[in-house]
Amino acid sequence: MLAGHEQDPGPSALALRLMAAVHRLVLTGGAPDLAAHYSSVGGTGDPAAAWPTFRQVLVERVAEVRAGLASPPQTNEVGRSAALFGGLLQLLPDGLPVRLFEIGASAGLNLLADHFTYLAADGGAWLPEAPRQPGEESGRAGGDRGVLLDPAWDRVPEDVAARVRIVERGGCDLSPIDATTEDGALSLLSCVWPDQSARLARLRSALLVARDEPVSLVAAGAGDYVESLELREGAHTVLWHSVMWQYLPHEEQQRVSARVQALGQAATEAMPFTHLAFEPRRLEPDGPHRFVVTATSWPFGQERILGEAPPHGVPVTWWGSNA
Ligand SMILES: C[S@@+](CC[C@H](N)C(=O)[O-])C[C@H]1O[C@@H](n2cnc3c(N)ncnc32)[C@H](O)[C@@H]1O
């Protein structure tokens, strides 16, 4: 099965490619015997029982699975909206409309964060404009209840904006995925492991939102993309990103940072700019990497750590005064 891949470098994630290729077969109905064991399609979720059938699929479907090995695993983790959007909600005292841009956006699902419902562990919530109640049928195909992040946060942070008016949104990725196509949806779903039901549920819900609200993404590196960004009078321009910084070559990181600084210098009270990130970072020189929500807003221009979360973004612990 893996012949020819013996020298693949570790970061090419060969094992994940194999699992995703088989998961894709299961999701498309191409391996019904194996599907009986995959909880992503209603199966038992018993890995020991799945193994003989899994092995049989490898034996019988060599060509299809080997073809699937060519695709690098690519995810778009909707849980990270809890970190990015929860951060943004704390940075809008001016009430200006928001222009939202993302680098390394994958399928752009987190650019739809204002359509999601955020519940806090302490009983609070942030609801989108027309929230769907649990159990309530929506207008969306499949009777979806909308994206529910529960719990998204430990608590609703102080002074969050009740409403956000996003007047422009866009993003880039080296390999953007079109979430409105069957193929794009399958690429994302196959890279979430079949027993991760909460991740699959929020991804499936977000894919339905994306069909109603397609986001425009360009195939571009982060460095080129940020150089094309400009601020606009009367709007708050926001650049955000999650778990993509580590993939940028050092030179491209420097280009992005330089452009962020330049946009910051150009910002005024009538034309503010915010850089928001959810990325792993060492907070002490020899400490572990922690996934932190950081924000810098100009014209003030001082970076703050707003909170931290597990790698998939939920739940966020906010670091505010009443943390
Ligand atoms: C781990 S994924 C995270 C995707 C998304 N930000 C999220 O949190 O779900 C990293 C993404 O960065 C993209 N990427 C890698 N290098 C890039 C670059 N130089 N410029 C833009 N995007 C890049 C990858 O294609 C991939 O979609």
PDBQT file of the ligand as one rigid body, heavy atoms in Angstrom, charges set to zero:
ROOT
HETATM    1  C1  LIG A 401      -3.593  23.674  10.042  1.00  0.00    +0.000 C 
HETATM    2  S1  LIG A 401      -4.389  24.486   8.689  1.00  0.00    +0.000 S 
HETATM    3  C2  LIG A 401      -5.383  25.665   9.566  1.00  0.00    +0.000 C 
HETATM    4  C3  LIG A 401      -6.495  26.182   8.709  1.00  0.00    +0.000 C 
HETATM    5  C4  LIG A 401      -7.393  27.198   9.405  1.00  0.00    +0.000 C 
HETATM    6  N1  LIG A 401      -6.674  28.405   9.699  1.00  0.00    +0.000 N 
HETATM    7  C5  LIG A 401      -7.981  26.622  10.669  1.00  0.00    +0.000 C 
HETATM    8  O1  LIG A 401      -7.578  27.031  11.773  1.00  0.00    +0.000 OA
HETATM    9  O2  LIG A 401      -8.847  25.752  10.573  1.00  0.00    +0.000 OA
HETATM   10  C6  LIG A 401      -3.076  25.491   7.998  1.00  0.00    +0.000 C 
HETATM   11  C7  LIG A 401      -3.481  26.160   6.714  1.00  0.00    +0.000 C 
HETATM   12  O3  LIG A 401      -2.440  27.050   6.310  1.00  0.00    +0.000 OA
HETATM   13  C8  LIG A 401      -2.334  27.009   4.903  1.00  0.00    +0.000 C 
HETATM   14  N2  LIG A 401      -1.014  27.514   4.531  1.00  0.00    +0.000 N 
HETATM   15  C9  LIG A 401       0.180  26.905   4.681  1.00  0.00    +0.000 A 
HETATM   16  N3  LIG A 401       1.175  27.701   4.230  1.00  0.00    +0.000 NA
HETATM   17  C10 LIG A 401       0.600  28.853   3.799  1.00  0.00    +0.000 A 
HETATM   18  C11 LIG A 401       1.086  30.075   3.230  1.00  0.00    +0.000 A 
HETATM   19  N4  LIG A 401       2.393  30.251   3.021  1.00  0.00    +0.000 N 
HETATM   20  N5  LIG A 401       0.211  31.037   2.920  1.00  0.00    +0.000 NA
HETATM   21  C12 LIG A 401      -1.120  30.858   3.131  1.00  0.00    +0.000 A 
HETATM   22  N6  LIG A 401      -1.645  29.731   3.666  1.00  0.00    +0.000 NA
HETATM   23  C13 LIG A 401      -0.790  28.734   3.991  1.00  0.00    +0.000 A 
HETATM   24  C14 LIG A 401      -2.567  25.539   4.593  1.00  0.00    +0.000 C 
HETATM   25  O4  LIG A 401      -2.900  25.333   3.229  1.00  0.00    +0.000 OA
HETATM   26  C15 LIG A 401      -3.694  25.200   5.549  1.00  0.00    +0.000 C 
HETATM   27  O5  LIG A 401      -4.965  25.439   4.995  1.00  0.00    +0.000 OA
ENDROOT
TORSDOF 0
